């Protein structure tokens, strides 16, 4: 089978979902299938064919002010011809779309269907009906994060987006998805419920997955990381990934301030871009009196990222947006670390409350601090949860499982093409 992926992004270092795409592609090739990727680049010098992570990759040019995304993402005329050219030349059996809502655009799904391919769409986020990460559904601090208003409607969207709001955008996206996508998958059951609440058909949940590292850091490597960052002899909690207020960084800083009285040697490792931390969160840390307890490492990847995970006692994912899955949860579980996770989104499907970690409403900062404290006070319980999390990862969230489930979806998509065309699947 020839599987062509669509993804606006191609650098496996900048997004866990992108790394997962490459890992699935590698597994598909191990099983004898062929894979390729169409992606976007903002550098005209990069346009053309290359190879990334062992996968044949076609880069097309797209660069425009993102404020126009609600218009361009429906049909980006800059990429229309190159995408159709790859489809005609490479002749995929299946096109699997991941992230296309900025550059490759929803028109690429139409082109894939018209080329005769089975089309599978995986929603990693809420951009099929929202303009950003879904942040309004819970009512914020005013309502304690307890509302569950998932539908998009103009009374909410216009005040949020103002001049970026495009009337008819969501209706146009629904029309393309209904007409051109044979199988629509989501990365968590909760994301599926949210998308269905906005009138979009969901066929199946396929939870994200992780290909385990060939080796984890040795104890001396972990000790060296701790020494380098002033963590020797300290209790360590951590947050990682893209730093943004919607990831609950402020809530975690407030919890850190509450924890400081009981845990004077506690440190918070912030595994994300240092310039973002300094610009957006360092002032809050100073105001709370915890600046000297925060260790911003800057962006980490490769072996250094693995050493950071291994140096942590408790990993925290306190997102206040709809965190659709939270692949960092799996990355922490691989290192046998207990996770204190947000209740918003898919994290409770990954982190089993009371078994592999603890789940909390991050707007309740007192409860967030209490969950973290419970694990810091009881290292044996924390280790047991970490071990249970690792076993859950190996049982439920492997790339082999994910690939097998997508192969089933690919066959269903090809069968749907056959039913519509009146011929046998494949070519």
C-alpha angles and dihedrals in degrees: 000000000000112000120190117194124208117207132152088212129057109170108102090202096066103054137027092215089056091051089050091053090055091047092053090047091052090051091049090054090049087056091052101262126128122237138190138168136219111203139162131247130190091206113082089204090065096055114121140047124328139143125254123182089348094305126120104245131194114200119201125188123251127153126155139133106288091224086080093056095110087062103033096044092066093059120353103197091193092069101030097094098042092048092051089047093056091046091052095046101039097038101204122202090211133021113204113196121203117159113003105136097106111035117359089045133199090281087075088068090056091049091050093051092046089051088061098251126138106248122218120182122197116197109210093169144011098269092116087079107004129065094221140355108327104257106151102064098086100047094239125240091329089068097028090247091286103123121098104198100153102165122101115225133159096255088065101030102049096055088047099045102024108176092008091064112108118197111228095019096119094043090053092050092050090051093053093046093049094047103037108028118080097185126023117196133181132201096232139021091239092055087051091054091049094049093046088052085063095054100262122131115240118197103182148350114236107181118220119259144199134222105221121242114260087235138004124221118283118239092256090055090052091048090051091052091049092049093048092054099039094253100123109130092005132120108240133206121175146194122196146182129044109000113227136141088248089062088068098249093144092049090052092050089053090050089049090055090052092048095048094081094059098032108041092172095050118126131189114216112205108202102194143082110322095212091056092049093048093047101042110022112020091081091054090050090052092048090052092048095241102104091112090053094057120088110194106194098183122232112333131193139157118017093347091059091050091051090051093053090047091053094057127099097193127012118210129202103180100166117170093195124072097284096201097203114331106222089193085072089065092045090056091045090054087062091048093249123150113237130216101203139185119257090220113100130341102338094097087060089058103034111050108214110242094004111061097007141319132286123213145168100250093207085070094073092177090057091044091054091045093053091051092045092052090061095041090053093050111043092172091058090046091052092048091052090048091053091047089051092052091051090049090051092053093046102041113016109049126134089234090060093045092049093049091051093048091049087058089051092048090055091048090050092050090048090052089054089051093051092051094045098039093233138100119282117264129023 
